[in-house]
Amino acid sequence: MHIFSEKIKVKKFSIHPTTSKAKEALFNILNNSISFNEIKVLDLFCGMGGITYGFASRGVSKIRSVDSNKYCIEYINKYIKSFHFNYKIRTLQCDVFDFIRKRVSFSYDLIFADPPFRINFKKLYYLIDVLIFKKWIKKKGLIVIEHYDKINTFSKFIQYKETRKYGKVHFTFLKI
């Protein structure tokens, strides 16, 4: 068990943290396909940072976490210092769609995106298109999208690998 596998409780934030069961399942899947200490990770819509902390505690040395919520970013910044992850994790408070429209100077090995569950599926597809075609993700990289069960048409992407379901939480994997 890793130090961030328990639930993070914060009352003033309107977020949907990934359940502990789903998070552990996700990291078990990833553990069988990647070497954590050799990758750069981008965590989009990072919320309170549960997935970010999961990557950091497993040895990922470079993580960029992006969310529009100022309080979420402040929360993450507070905890990365407490757990001495400040050399591994860089946070950015801004709209994810504004962030990805920028020109990228380097790519990531793994991109995790956990957009709001009420997101329009067209915006979600746009997100994936931009990440792939603007080269945010490296060749042979992996994009993981956390989404609810109503969005299940990711197989239209040629990069589609699989979708895993854990209750109402689904993870879709796209291999570049």
Residue pairs with C-beta under 8 A, 6 or more apart in sequence:
2 27
2 54
2 57
2 58
3 53
3 57
3 83
4 50
4 53
4 54
4 57
5 20
5 23
5 24
5 54
6 20
7 17
7 19
7 20
8 17
8 48
8 49
8 50
10 48
10 75
12 71
13 47
13 48
13 69
13 71
13 72
13 75
15 47
15 48
15 69
15 72
16 47
16 116
16 117
17 47
17 48
17 50
18 26
18 50
18 51
18 114
18 146
18 169
19 166
19 167
19 169
21 166
21 167
22 146
22 166
22 167
22 169
22 171
23 50
23 51
23 54
25 164
25 166
25 171
26 51
26 54
26 144
26 164
26 171
27 54
27 58
29 164
29 171
29 173
30 36
30 110
30 142
30 144
31 58
33 142
34 109
34 110
34 142
36 55
36 58
36 59
36 60
37 59
37 60
37 61
38 109
39 60
39 108
39 109
39 110
40 60
40 62
40 63
40 64
40 106
40 107
40 108
40 109
40 110
41 52
41 55
41 60
41 62
41 63
41 64
41 108
41 109
41 110
41 111
41 112
42 63
42 64
42 66
42 108
42 110
42 111
42 112
42 136
43 49
43 51
43 52
43 55
43 63
43 64
43 65
43 66
43 111
43 112
43 113
43 114
44 66
44 96
44 99
44 100
44 111
44 112
44 113
44 114
44 115
44 127
45 66
45 67
45 96
45 113
45 114
45 115
45 116
46 52
46 65
46 66
46 67
46 72
46 76
46 91
46 114
47 67
47 69
47 72
47 114
48 72
48 75
48 76
49 65
49 72
49 75
49 76
49 79
49 80
49 89
51 112
51 114
52 63
52 65
52 76
52 89
53 79
53 83
53 85
55 63
55 112
56 63
56 80
56 83
56 85
56 88
56 89
60 88
61 88
62 88
62 90
63 88
63 89
63 90
64 89
64 90
64 91
64 92
64 108
65 73
65 76
65 89
65 90
65 91
65 92
66 91
66 92
66 93
66 94
66 96
66 99
67 73
67 91
67 93
67 96
68 93
68 94
68 95
68 96
69 93
70 93
73 91
73 92
73 93
76 89
76 91
77 91
79 85
80 86
80 88
80 89
80 91
92 99
96 113
96 115
96 127
97 123
97 126
97 127
100 127
100 130
100 131
100 134
100 136
101 130
103 134
104 134
104 135
104 136
107 135
107 136
107 137
107 138
107 141
108 136
108 137
108 138
108 141
109 137
109 138
109 141
109 142
110 141
110 142
110 143
110 144
111 131
111 136
111 137
111 141
111 142
111 143
111 144
112 143
112 144
112 146
113 127
113 131
113 143
113 144
113 145
113 146
114 145
114 146
115 123
115 124
115 127
115 145
115 146
115 147
117 147
117 148
121 151
121 153
124 145
124 147
124 151
128 143
128 145
128 154
128 157
128 174
130 136
131 137
131 143
132 143
132 159
132 174
132 176
137 143
137 176
138 176
139 176
140 175
140 176
141 175
141 176
142 173
142 174
142 175
142 176
143 159
143 173
143 174
143 176
144 171
144 172
144 173
144 174
145 154
145 171
145 172
145 174
146 169
146 170
146 171
147 170
147 172
148 168
148 169
148 170
149 165
149 168
149 170
151 170
152 163
152 170
154 160
154 163
154 172
154 174
157 174
159 174
159 175
159 176
160 172
160 173
160 174
161 173
161 174
161 175
162 172
162 173
163 170
163 171
163 172
163 173
164 170
164 171
164 173
